[in-house]
Amino acid sequence: SHTPEQELERTSITIAGATGELVAYSFPDLKNASTITREVFFNVDGVLWNIYIYSGTDKSDETKLDFEHIINTFKVLP
């Protein structure tokens, strides 16, 4: 059995000119190792987007930087 996920952060952000919701949470993976997931949801012209990244807690700082780069440079092409 898995322990329930623990929400670490929830905030509104701007991505691709839209307002999105960023959620970060921890959750044990299939081998019961602790992971951190960062996920953003946003709507562009009626299309709901979801981008996420996850890693073990040991790589969490690196993946947070990668995710922030993706969020800050993401564009929806016409």
KOLDREN-485071 format. One line per 8 residues: number of its first residue (from 1); their letters; for each residue x, y, z of N, C-alpha, C. Coordinates in steps of 0.001 Angstrom, whole numbers, plus 524288, in hexadecimal, padded with zeros to 5 digits. Example, Ala and Ser with C-alpha at 12.3 -4.5 7.8 and 13.67 -1.06 7.14 Angstrom:
1) AS) 83386:7E9C6:81E78:8300C:7EE6C:81E78:83390:7F31C:81E78 | 83232:7F736:81BA8:83566:7FBDC:81BE4:83264:8001E:81EBE
% end
This chain:
1) SHTPEQEL) 80344:7FB5C:80000:80000:80000:80000:80370:804E3:80000 | 80189:808EF:7FD81:8046D:80DD2:7FD09:80246:811D5:800D8 | 805B9:81506:802DC:803DB:81959:8060A:801BF:81D88:8025F | 7FE00:82090:80414:7FBD6:8249C:800A6:7FFF0:828BC:7FF4A | 7FF2E:82B23:7FAD4:802CF:82F40:7F947:8027B:833D7:7FD0A | 806CE:8368D:7FD85:80707:83B28:800E4:807FD:83FEB:7FD79 | 8045F:84398:7FD98:804FB:8485A:7FA82:8092E:84BC7:7FCFA | 80CE0:84D7A:7F9C8:81132:850A8:7FB9C:81083:85661:7FA31
9) ERTSITIA) 80DE7:8574E:7F5CA:80D5E:85CAB:7F3D7:808B5:85CDC:7F032 | 805F8:8614C:7F02F:801BE:86248:7EC66:801A9:86825:7EB86 | 80234:869B3:7E69C:80270:86F44:7E579:8009B:87050:7DFE7 | 7FEDC:8750D:7DEE4:7FD8B:876B7:7D997:8027B:878C5:7D6F7 | 8032D:87764:7D207:807AE:8793F:7CF0A:805DA:87AD8:7C99F | 80930:87D98:7C6D1:80829:87EDF:7C15A:80B8A:87B5D:7BDFA | 8090B:878D0:7BA2C:80BCE:87577:7B673:80957:8763E:7B11E | 80C92:8773C:7AD33:80AC0:877F8:7A7D1:8067E:87C27:7A788
17) GATGELVA) 806F1:88035:7AAC2:8032F:88476:7AABC:7FE16:8833D:7AD80 | 7FDAE:87EA1:7AFC3:7F8E6:87D0A:7B27C:7FA0D:87C82:7B851 | 7F5F5:87CE9:7BB77:7F68C:87BEF:7C10E:7F5DE:8761F:7C201 | 7F99B:873E9:7C4B8:7F96A:86E54:7C5E0:7F9B8:86D50:7CBAB | 7F8C9:8687E:7CD11:7F91B:866C0:7D27D:7FDAC:862F1:7D2DE | 8016B:86433:7D643:805F2:860D9:7D72A:80526:85DF6:7DC4B | 805E2:858D2:7DC21:8056B:8559B:7E0D2:80A53:85242:7E13D | 80C8D:85203:7E5E8:810F7:84E8A:7E6F7:80F5B:84AF6:7EB70
25) YSFPDLKN) 81092:845EC:7EAE7:80F21:8423D:7EEFF:812FE:83DC0:7EF32 | 8132C:83B3F:7F3A8:81673:8369F:7F443:812F4:831D6:7F44D | 81529:82D87:7F27C:81236:828AE:7F226:81618:82438:7F1B2 | 8153F:81FDE:7F460:818CD:81B76:7F3B7:817FF:818DD:7EE65 | 81C45:81762:7EBD0:81BC9:814AA:7E6CD:81A97:80EDF:7E7C1 | 81AAD:80BC3:7E39F:81938:8063A:7E41A:81CD5:80330:7E7BE | 8219C:80513:7E864:82552:80272:7EBE4:82570:80510:7F140 | 82197:8086F:7F244:8210F:80B51:7F729:8256D:80F48:7F81E
33) ASTITREV) 8282A:810C9:7F3F9:82BEE:81513:7F46B:828E9:81A2B:7F401 | 82AA5:81E1B:7F6C2:827E8:82318:7F6BB:8291B:82621:7F1C0 | 82513:82828:7EF3C:825BC:82B55:7EA87:82329:830A2:7EB58 | 824F4:8346A:7E840:82299:8399A:7E820:8208B:83A75:7E299 | 81BA6:83BF1:7E234:81943:83D2E:7DD28:817DA:842EF:7DD1E | 81924:84589:7D8CF:81779:84AE8:7D7E4:81416:84ACC:7D305 | 80F8E:84D52:7D35D:80BB1:84CEC:7CF33:8091F:85236:7CE7B | 80848:853B6:7C991:80595:85896:7C875:80107:8576D:7C4C5
41) FFNVDGVL) 7FC9B:859EC:7C5D4:7F7E3:85981:7C2A0:7F694:85EF5:7C0AF | 7F55E:85F6B:7BB9E:7F3DB:8647C:7B989:7F09A:863BB:7B4A3 | 7ED99:867C3:7B341:7E9F7:86786:7AEE6:7EB8C:86BA2:7AADF | 7EC53:869ED:7A607:7ED79:86D84:7A1BA:7E969:86C95:79D75 | 7E631:8706F:79C71:7E228:87024:7985F:7DEB9:86B48:798E7 | 7DD2F:86A1A:79DAD:7D9A3:865BC:79E93:7DC3A:8606F:79ED8 | 7E15D:8603C:79E53:7E431:85B47:79EB9:7E6E8:85B25:7A407 | 7E5B7:8571F:7A71C:7E81C:85684:7AC3A:7ED68:853D1:7ABA2
49) WNIYIYSG) 7F171:85663:7AD81:7F6C1:8544F:7AD5C:7F84F:8527E:7B2CA | 7FBAB:84E91:7B2EB:7FDCF:84C7D:7B7C9:8037A:84B04:7B6AC | 80713:84D4C:7B98B:80CA0:84C05:7B900:80E81:84A69:7BE66 | 81169:8461F:7BEA7:81352:84478:7C3C0:818C2:84220:7C34E | 81B6B:8420C:7C7AC:82084:83FA3:7C81A:820CC:83D21:7CD77 | 8234B:8389F:7CDC1:823F1:83643:7D2E6:82952:833D2:7D34E | 82B1D:83354:7D810:8303B:83105:7D910:83066:82F25:7DEB0 | 83480:82C4B:7DFD8:83580:82AEF:7E548:836CE:82FE1:7E84C
57) TDKSDETK) 83615:82FB6:7ED5B:83722:83460:7F07A:83CDA:8360E:7F01A | 84058:83265:7EF06:845E7:833BC:7EE9E:84711:83731:7E9E0 | 843C5:83717:7E5EB:84487:83A44:7E12E:8409A:83EBE:7E0E4 | 83DC1:83FA9:7E510:83977:8436E:7E505:83B32:848F9:7E3A8 | 83F94:84AB7:7E5C8:84161:8500B:7E4A6:842B7:850B0:7DEE2 | 84552:84CC0:7DC97:846AD:84CF4:7D703:841C5:84D12:7D3A1 | 83E12:84997:7D4CA:83969:84964:7D17C:8360C:84E42:7D235 | 83629:850A8:7D6D6:8333D:85587:7D794:83566:859B9:7D3F3
65) LDFEHIIN) 83A87:85A15:7D389:83CE9:85DEA:7CFFD:83B87:85CBE:7CA51 | 83BB2:857C3:7C8C8:83A34:8563C:7C377:83482:857AC:7C268 | 83114:85683:7C623:82B85:85798:7C57A:82A8F:85D76:7C502 | 82D25:86086:7C849:82C91:86638:7C7FA:82E57:8683F:7C2AB | 83284:865FC:7C089:83450:8678D:7BB53:83022:86647:7B738 | 82DE8:861A0:7B78D:829C9:8601B:7B3DC:82523:863D5:7B444 | 8236F:864F6:7B90C:81EF8:8686B:7B9DF:82016:86DE2:7B7C0 | 824C4:86FE0:7B8B9:8261A:87539:7B722:826F7:875D4:7B14D
73) TFKVLP) 827FC:87192:7AE7D:8290A:871F0:7A8E1:824C5:86F5B:7A58F | 820CF:86D1F:7A7F9:81CBE:86A42:7A51E:8196B:86DFD:7A1DD | 81883:86C7D:79CFE:8151D:86F76:79984:8116D:86BB1:796B7 | 80CA2:86D64:795F7:808E6:86A75:792D9:80924:86CB4:78D62 | 80A86:8697D:789A1:80B0D:86B4D:78435:805AE:86BB8:781A1 | 8050F:86F86:77E1A:7FFFB:87025:77B85:7FECA:86BA8:777C5
% end
